[in-house]
């Protein structure tokens, strides 16, 4: 029998990385002065993910996860 805490622990953890084809629209939205909330809603991805992609892009100038070793 599993307890509630076991079920929660099983769901938590890192999710899959966003593909490069999904990162491009995030940067595009940012360059078009869309808010993080709007980009998140339009692409149906978490705000924290959008923010992280934009931050990494500003630091590296590259939106590829393979180049930045996410």
N, C-alpha and C positions, 0 to 999 in steps of 0.2 A: 504494500500500500504506500502511495506517495503522499507526502504532506504538501501543504500549500507552499511552504518555503522551497521545497524541492522543485516544484513546478516553476516558480518564479526564477530560480537560479538557472533552470534549463533554457528559459527564454532569453535570458540576458546574455550579452556578449557582443562581439563585433559582428556587424553585418557585412554583406558583400561590398566590395569597392564599387564606386560608380564608374561606368565605362567612360572612355575618352569622348565618345559620341554624346554622352549626357553632360559632360563637363563644359563642352563648347557653348551650349545654350545658356548655361549659368553665367559664363563670362560675357556672352553677348547681351544678356539681360542687364548685367552690371554696367556694361559700356553704354547701354541705352538709358541709363539712370533709373532703372527699375529698383524698387526696394528689395531687400532680402526677403521680406515677407511675400511680396508679389511674385518673385522668382520661385520661391518655395511652393506657393500655391499653384502657379502655372505649371510647374514641372512635377508636382506631387512628390517632393522630396523634403526632408526635414530642414528647417531653418539653420540648424547647426551645421549641416552638411554644406549648404549654400555658402554660409559664412566661411567655413573652412576652405572651400575651393577658391573663393575670392581672395582670402588671405594668402594662401599658397601661391596663387597666380601673381599677386602683387609682389611677393618676395622673390619669386623665381622668374616671372615673365613667361611661364610655361604652364599649360593646363593638363599636361600628360602625367598620370600617376606613375608611369614607369620611369620618367625622367627625374621625378622628385622623390622616388622611393617612398611612397605613402605607406 
